[in-house]
Amino acid sequence: MKFSDLKSKHYLHNSNLKSLLEEIANGTTAGKLLSNPTLAIGSVANTKVKTSAFDYIKNGVIKTVAGAETAFTATTHDLADGYEAIYVLSLKLANESFVLTMGTAAKSSEASAVAPATPTGHLKLGEVKIATSGAAFDATTTALNAETLTVTYANKTDIFNF
């Protein structure tokens, strides 16, 4: 395999690998994904967002995080009928806990929702966009595969480039 054959979005691409190795040598890696966490609907609970196991590097140490299912927060993450919102799923690096952060909701007919900023000290894993039509999204009880929802999962594809 030639490193030059890898796509620029891959963590082993020439520029990414060089940057990663420099950061490891300097001990300045703030937290970067090394593999894709692959977001999807929960398999244990269809009201949660699931991630597969993934690897990340922080301060020169490579860590593996087991797959998990993350619940939405009651009331805070609710969404009215006819609205859409983007939720960022991140890993809080201090304790390796998963966090969902909701962006500002927008009427589906008027504007597209915007993803919120990744919280400080967190590693962005991906985004979940939810649009409602015909019923509100109750963050604790509405299944992500409900007929009244359109749910789109966006994995963090620019692995290593933050």
Secondary structure, DSSP 8 states (H G I E B T S, - for coil): --GGGS-TTSTTSHHHHHHHHHHHHHT----EESS---EEE-SS-TTEEEE--EEEEETTEEEEE--EEEE--TTTT-B-TTEEEEEEEEEETTTTEEEEEE---EETTT---------TTEEEEEEEEEEESSS-B-TTT--TT-TTEEEEEEE--STT--
